[in-house]
Amino acid sequence: MPRDVALFDAYVPAIVLLFVLGAALTWALDFVLARVGLYRLVWHPSLFRVSLLVCVCCLLGLAVYR
């Protein structure tokens, strides 16, 4: 797996692209969890969202760089 990706004639680290993809996935998952009503059970919703972003990005990184 290359560590850099050519994007419009500029080399971008693959981890940046994984973060953007992880942010999009987290946004969609956050929308679903808010519609279900999970945030009524969570103590600190902002902290939960940040930890969800970290977990999604780490899973994507492990899936690609493993």
C-alpha positions as CSV (number, residue, x, y, z in Angstrom):
1,M,0.0,0.0,0.0
2,P,1.5,3.3,-1.0
3,R,1.9,5.8,1.8
4,D,1.3,8.8,-0.5
5,V,-1.5,9.2,-3.1
6,A,-1.2,11.5,-6.1
7,L,-4.2,13.8,-6.0
8,F,-4.4,16.5,-8.7
9,D,-0.5,16.3,-9.1
10,A,0.1,16.7,-5.4
11,Y,1.2,13.9,-3.1
12,V,-1.2,13.6,-0.2
13,P,-0.6,11.2,2.7
14,A,-3.1,8.3,2.7
15,I,-3.9,8.9,6.3
16,V,-5.4,12.3,5.4
17,L,-7.7,10.6,2.9
18,L,-8.6,8.0,5.5
19,F,-9.4,10.8,8.0
20,V,-11.7,12.5,5.5
21,L,-13.5,9.2,4.7
22,G,-13.7,8.5,8.5
23,A,-15.2,11.9,9.1
24,A,-17.9,11.3,6.4
25,L,-18.7,7.8,7.9
26,T,-18.8,9.3,11.4
27,W,-21.2,12.0,10.2
28,A,-23.5,9.4,8.6
29,L,-23.3,7.2,11.7
30,D,-24.0,10.2,14.0
31,F,-27.1,11.1,12.0
32,V,-28.4,7.5,12.4
33,L,-27.6,7.4,16.1
34,A,-29.3,10.7,16.7
35,R,-32.5,9.6,14.8
36,V,-32.6,6.4,16.9
37,G,-32.3,8.4,20.1
38,L,-29.1,7.0,21.5
39,Y,-27.9,10.4,22.6
40,R,-30.5,10.5,25.3
41,L,-28.6,7.7,27.0
42,V,-25.1,9.2,26.6
43,W,-23.6,11.3,29.4
44,H,-21.6,13.7,27.1
45,P,-22.7,13.7,23.5
46,S,-19.8,15.8,22.2
47,L,-17.3,13.5,23.8
48,F,-19.1,10.5,22.4
49,R,-18.9,12.0,18.9
50,V,-15.2,12.6,19.2
51,S,-14.5,9.1,20.4
52,L,-16.7,7.7,17.6
53,L,-14.6,9.7,15.1
54,V,-11.3,8.3,16.7
55,C,-12.6,4.8,16.6
56,V,-13.8,4.9,13.0
57,C,-10.5,6.5,11.8
58,C,-8.4,4.0,13.7
59,L,-10.4,1.1,12.2
60,L,-9.9,2.5,8.7
61,G,-6.2,2.9,9.4
62,L,-5.9,-0.6,10.7
63,A,-7.8,-2.0,7.7
64,V,-5.5,-0.2,5.2
65,Y,-2.1,-0.4,6.9
66,R,-2.3,-3.9,8.1
